[in-house]
Amino acid sequence: MSTIVIIGSAFPLRGGLSTFNERLAEEFRILGHQVVIYTFSLQYPGWLFPGKTQYSDGPPPPNLDIRVRINSINPLNWIRSGREIARIKPDILVIKYWLPFMGPAFGTILRQVKANRFTRVISILDNIIPHEKRPGDRAFTQYFARAVDGFIAMSREVLKDLREFSDKPASFIPHPIYDSYGEMMTKTDARKQLGLDPGAKYLLFFGFIRHYKGLDLLLRALEDSRLKALDIRLIVAGEFYEDPRPYELLLASPGLQGRLSLYTGYIPDREVRYYFSAADVVVQPYRSATQSGISQIAYHFEKPMIVTRVGGLPEIVPDGITGLVCEPDPADIADRILRFYREGMDMQFIPHIREEKKKFTWNRMVEEIIRLARLKPAT
């Protein structure tokens, strides 16, 4: 049995990062390891967080030791937190990296921890080069990467990008299935829960709304007269993480009236299953991406996907097998949506989805973390 420390978002913070870290901790716990999560007392200053609140309104996850310690903007806190973790002498410290803003805090904490000359540090990378660039990104990421012993990239694109910052051991392991959102419901029951038409055709756009995620491209695709003739509708479920005003003209388009179901607030974990169960297909019209946790929720609920040919999305959703791949262009998105419905592809994809999802296990992620931690440092 090993002692594992995970640094990153966790309860009382909400969102996909917290869900990931808590599920990873649970997998370590199931396998007999002792696990502690060190989360934030302050994750983002208000000016950097675009949503309404960073905090969960639900209960804490059972059976997890979560310690609220880290202040992302207080250097004295970084030193104290690092020294506290160093005294625990964890065998492995796992830290998720998604934003260069966290580089100074994480890099300093890791240097304090590694002063114990015992703990091995493995980072799981969402991104190494961010979608939305800011001054200092490269320097902050370099400072962080130098304190890490090994990396797991969740897309091949990120694995390639990593080599701009580090030549240390690294592996590609795709994002595991998000299986913590409950069981799939029947489409009829889910639509009743959401007040949707039980017989209509519904696409789903799920997750926070930012320019790079391409909701505007999907709305323009939905205006296609061929989709309107088939009465294809769209569920938008997610919080605006940017000014919603640029979307208002699109949402008010005459061609979309009566065809949109908008749930543009934060979706609590307990309600996620309603939206995925209600939809026929999940659409990810992203302009850029590395990988996406949304795909892994779709796999859990056995939903086909239509994704754009960007980043790691096509390697997670094989074209014509578990979904369709298109260009980040409204006309091409519309063509794939039309093909999906005209050819009745939902039932064609389901057996392949059930097979493909077996690849995305949490156990595989844990095994690779342990393997990388056991590699001898280069001399």
C-alpha positions, 0 to 999 in steps of 0.5 A: 500500500502506498500513500498518495497525495493529489493536489488540485480542485476538489470539494467544496469546489465544483466542476469537472476538475473536482469530479476528476480528482475525486474519482481518481482518489476513489480509484486509488482508495479502492485499490488499497492505497491511502489517499489525501487530496489537498485542495484550494482555499482560494482557487481563482481570484474573482477576476479570473473566474468567469462563472457565478460561483466556484463552490458546490451546493451538494454534499461532500464525497464519502470516504475521501480525505480532503484538506482545504489548504492551497491559496493560488495567489499567496506565495507564503501559503505555497511554502507552508502547504508544500512543507506540510505535504513533505512531512507526510512523505507521500510515495506519489504526488499526483497533480493535474495541470490545466492552466499556466496561472497555476504554474507558480503556485504548483511549481513552488509547492512541488519544490518544497515537497521534493525537498524530502528526497522521497516523493515522486511527482506525476502530473496529469495534463489537460493542457500544456499550452492553453486555449486562451493565451496570456502573458507569462504562460510559457514561463509559468509552465516551464517553472512547473514542469521542471519540478515534475518527475513524469507526465500523463497526457490525455491526448497525443497533441498534448504529449507532443506539446509537452516536448517544448517544455520537458523531455522527462518520461511521459505517457498518453492515457486517454481521459477515463470515463466519467462514471460518477453521474448516476445511471442512464435513464430512458429517453422518455423519463429524462425528457419528462423530467426536463419538460421536453417533447417526448417524440422530437429529435434532440441534439445536446451541447453540454458544458460551459460556453466559451468561444473555443467551444463553438456553440455559435457554429452549432447554432448556425448549423441548426439554421440549415433548412434541411435540419429545420424540415426534420424538426431537429432541436437543440438542448444547450446545457451549461453556464456562460463563461463569457459575455452572453451578448454575442450569442443573443442575436443567434439565439433570437434567430427566426429559424431557431424559434421553438427549437432551442431548450436553454439551461444556461446555468450550472448543471449540478452533478445529480442532474447531468444524467437527465440531459445526456439521457434525453438526447439522441446525440452529443455535439462538440463543435469545438474550434480547438481542443486537446481532449474533452471530459464531455466525450467521456460523459457521453461514453458513460451514457452510451450516446453517439457523438458528433465532434470536430476534427480538432486536437484529440477529439477524433482519437477519442471518437473514431469516425463512423464507429462511435460517432461522426467527425466534421470540420469546425464549420456550420455547413459541415456540422449540419451535413453530419447531423443530417446524415446521423438522422437520415441513416439512423446511425444511433443504433449503428453506433451503440454496440461500438460505443459499448466496446470502445468505452472499455478502453477508458478505465480509471484503473489504467490511469492509476497503473500508469501513474504508479509505473511512471513513479517507479522509474528511476530519475535520469542521472 
